Amino acid sequence: MDLACALARELDDLCALAWRPASSLVGVEFFCNTISHWIGGGPFPALGLTGLATAPDGGLHSEGLAYFIGQELRVEPELAEDRMLAAQLAVRLINQLVYEGRMEARQQIVAPDGMRLLMEPSINKRFIRVRRA
């Protein structure tokens, strides 16, 4: 990622970078700033290196997280009614998951608003499902 930033800054006409695992297109400055911050110890640049999509049932799921940990995140519909809050929760959890890696067992966590949540791998282990505990 650091090399991509260095190359992108050298190409005067480049305005965005494509990140295929998330099907995202990210502006050069945003990409380089978030990557530099991440490399310097900051949060994972979830907006750009992963995407968020709405599932047919109203849930929210990541796109591209599997590139880093082998699983995607799924916020169940009960937590995704408020899209902005669900996206904020997903971004925080994506950051945590990138640092912790693949999830193999159920975990109880507390959301920033104090709500107790349950995170668990799906039956096929392709998703990490997040719901109220």
N, C-alpha and C positions, 0 to 999 in steps of 0.2 A: 504494500500500500504506500509505503514511503517512496519507493521508486516510482510508482504511478504519479504521485504528487510532483516529484522532481521533474519527470517528463512532461506532465501537463503544464507546468509553469513555464517550460521552455517553448511550448507551442503557442504562438501569439494568437492564432485564429481559433483555437480550441475553446469552446464555451461550456462543454459538459462531458462527463464520462459516463459510460454505460456500465452497469454492474449486472451481468446476466443472471446470477443466482436469485436476485430479488426483482428482476425485470425493471430495474430503476435507471433513471437518467438523472445525474446529479451535476449541478453547476460546479465548475472547477474550484472557485473560491470556497464554496461551502464544503465540498469534498475535502480539499486540502486542509482547511481549518479544522474540521472535525477529526480527520485522520491524524493530524499533528497533535491535537489535544489528546486523542486516544493513546498515541505512541508515548506521549509524555506522562501517562498515568491517569488520564481522564476517562470518562465513560465511553463505552463502546458506541460507535456512531450508528445506532439502530436505524435512524432515519437516513437511508441512503444505502446501507449495506444489507438491510432487510426492508421488506415492505409489509403493509397490513392490508388485508382484504376481508370483505364481508362474506361470510358463508351463507348458503341458501336459507339456513334456519335462523339467521340473525346473529350468529356468533361472529367472532373476529379471529382471524388466524394470520400468522406470519407467513411471509414468503422469503426464503433465502436463509433463514436461521439454520436449516438443515446443512447448509454448506459448512457451517462452523461446528455444529455439535451433533449432526445426524438426526435431528428432530426439529419439528416445527412447533410453535406455541399456538394453542387454541384457547381463547377466552370464551367461555360458554355464554349462550344468549342471555342468561339471567344477569350477567355482569356487563353485557355489551349494549344495554338499552341506551345509555348515554355514551355515544361514540367517542367524545373527547376524553372522558374519564377512562373508558376502556382502552383507548390508544395510549394514554399516559401510563396506565398500569402495564400494558404490553411492553412499552419501551423500557420501563424499569425492570421488568422481569427478563426481557431479552438481554439486557446488560448483565444481570446476575447470572443468567444461564451461560452466556459466553465465557464468563470467568470460571463457573463451576463445571461446565461440560454436560455431557449427556446425563439425563435423569433416568435412573433405573428403579427408584422406589418412591412411594408416596411421601409428600412433605406437607406439613401444615405451616402456613406463613401468616403474617399479619400485614395487611395492606397499609399504606401511608395514612389512610383515614381511620385505621383501627379495626377494620373488618377482618375477620378470620377467613382465610382462604385455604383451599386444598389444591395442591398441584400434584398430578399423578400422570404417569405414562399411560397412553391409550393401550388397548389390548394388543395391537400390532406394534407398539412402541414407536410409531412414526410421529406421534403428537404428544405434547405435554398439555394436558387439559387443566384448566384453571376454573374453579367454581367456588361457591360459598361453602364453608365448612359446616 
